[in-house]
Amino acid sequence: MDLHCPHCSEQIEAALGDEFCPECGQPIKAALEAALAGTSLAHPQSTGTTPEAHLQSTGTTPEAPPTSTPVLLIKVDGRPPVRFTGAPILVGRLDEANGSIPDLPFNDPAISRRHLTVWQEGAKILVQDGSTNGTFRAGLRLPQGAPVELQAGEALTLPGQMGTYTIRFEFS
């Protein structure tokens, strides 16, 4: 189903059950439901006319829609950044034989299969350590099993057998 994200106005291909825009990471569930009902959730500043038509009829250019929210990127040493959409991300050791296929996989025996989970609640970025060897922020170990709020720009380190891995959370 083709529709435009009500937050960033990007045309997206979405399926029933999708909850977040793949471009900006904002919720799209209501837009999908509206599209299925035959209504639309256009961008609030959308007038339904082209900028050229607006200029011709009013003599002014339309106000630009607000810029999209910065995208949070998760960067791991030397890998391409992963766009954080708000959906939970599992960081852990790849172990296909036991069904462990994390979103951010590591091939290091010291990294737990379910080492770290990253998710979003409202505007908060949360992580939860589920590892044996720990996850560290500014040299201090995160409490195991307890959600911890992170700020953009922070880094976490995961001690591995083949080195220490750094995960950075940055806005693009």
C-alpha positions in Angstrom: 0.0 0.0 0.0 1.5 3.4 -1.0 1.0 6.3 1.4 2.8 9.4 2.6 4.2 9.6 6.2 2.2 12.2 8.1 5.4 13.3 9.8 8.1 13.5 7.1 5.8 13.4 4.0 8.0 10.8 2.4 6.1 8.3 0.2 6.4 4.9 1.8 5.5 1.4 1.0 3.7 0.0 4.1 1.8 -3.0 5.0 -0.9 -3.6 7.6 0.9 -4.2 10.9 3.7 -1.7 10.2 3.9 0.8 13.0 6.8 3.1 12.1 7.9 5.0 9.0 11.1 3.5 7.6 12.3 7.0 6.7 11.9 9.0 9.9 11.0 6.3 12.4 7.8 8.1 13.5 4.5 6.1 14.1 2.4 5.5 11.0 -0.2 3.1 12.4 -3.0 5.7 12.3 -2.1 6.7 8.8 -2.3 3.1 7.7 -5.7 2.7 9.4 -6.9 6.0 7.7 -5.7 4.8 4.3 -7.6 1.5 4.7 -10.7 3.5 5.7 -10.4 5.6 2.6 -9.5 8.8 4.4 -6.1 10.5 4.6 -3.8 11.9 7.3 -2.1 14.6 5.2 0.7 16.6 6.6 -1.0 19.3 8.7 0.4 22.1 6.5 -0.5 20.4 3.3 -3.0 22.3 1.2 -3.3 19.8 -1.6 -2.0 22.2 -4.2 1.4 22.4 -5.8 3.8 25.2 -4.8 3.4 26.6 -8.3 -0.4 26.7 -8.0 -0.2 28.3 -4.6 2.2 31.0 -6.0 -0.2 31.7 -8.9 -3.3 32.0 -6.7 -1.8 34.0 -3.8 1.4 35.6 -5.0 3.4 34.0 -2.2 5.2 30.7 -1.8 3.8 28.2 0.6 5.4 27.8 4.0 7.7 24.8 4.0 6.7 21.9 6.1 8.7 21.5 9.2 12.0 19.6 8.8 11.9 16.0 9.8 13.1 14.9 13.2 16.8 14.0 13.2 17.3 10.3 12.8 19.2 8.5 15.5 21.9 6.3 14.1 23.6 3.4 16.0 27.2 3.1 15.0 29.4 0.2 15.7 33.2 0.2 15.1 33.8 0.3 11.3 30.3 -0.9 10.3 27.7 1.0 8.4 25.4 2.9 10.8 22.0 1.3 11.6 19.0 3.7 11.5 17.1 3.5 14.8 13.4 3.5 14.1 12.2 3.1 17.7 11.5 -0.6 17.3 13.5 -2.8 19.7 17.0 -3.7 18.4 18.7 -6.8 19.8 22.5 -6.6 20.0 24.2 -10.0 20.5 26.3 -12.9 19.4 25.2 -14.5 16.1 24.4 -18.2 16.8 22.2 -19.4 13.9 22.4 -23.0 15.2 20.5 -22.0 18.3 18.2 -19.5 16.6 20.0 -16.3 17.8 20.0 -13.8 15.0 20.3 -10.4 16.5 19.7 -7.1 14.7 23.3 -6.1 15.5 25.3 -9.3 15.4 28.8 -10.0 16.7 30.9 -13.0 16.1 32.7 -13.1 19.4 32.2 -15.8 22.1 32.4 -13.2 24.9 29.3 -11.4 23.6 26.1 -12.9 24.9 23.4 -14.0 22.5 21.0 -11.4 24.0 23.7 -9.0 25.1 21.8 -5.7 24.9 18.4 -4.5 23.8 17.8 -0.9 22.6 14.3 0.6 22.3 12.4 3.8 22.6 9.6 5.0 24.9 8.3 8.3 23.8 11.3 10.6 23.4 13.5 8.3 25.6 16.2 6.0 24.2 16.5 3.0 26.6 18.9 0.1 26.8 18.9 -3.0 28.9 21.9 -5.2 29.5 21.2 -8.9 29.4 24.8 -10.1 29.2 27.1 -12.1 31.3 30.2 -10.0 30.7 28.5 -6.6 30.9 27.9 -3.4 29.0 29.7 -0.3 30.0 28.9 3.5 29.8 31.8 5.9 30.7 33.6 3.0 32.3 30.8 2.0 34.6 28.9 -1.3 34.2 25.2 -1.0 33.4 23.0 -2.8 35.9 22.0 -6.1 34.4 18.3 -6.4 33.5 17.4 -2.8 34.4 16.4 -0.2 31.7 18.8 2.7 31.5 18.1 5.9 29.6 20.7 7.1 27.0 21.3 10.4 25.4 22.4 11.0 21.8 26.1 11.2 21.6 26.7 8.6 24.3 28.7 5.4 23.7 28.5 2.0 25.2 31.3 -0.6 25.3 31.0 -4.3 25.1 34.1 -6.3 26.3 34.8 -9.1 23.9 37.3 -11.9 23.5 38.5 -10.4 20.2 38.6 -6.8 21.5 36.3 -4.2 23.0 33.4 -3.0 20.8 32.0 0.6 20.9 28.4 1.4 20.1 27.6 5.1 19.6 24.2 6.7 19.5 24.3 9.8 17.2 21.8 12.0 15.4 22.2 12.4 11.6 
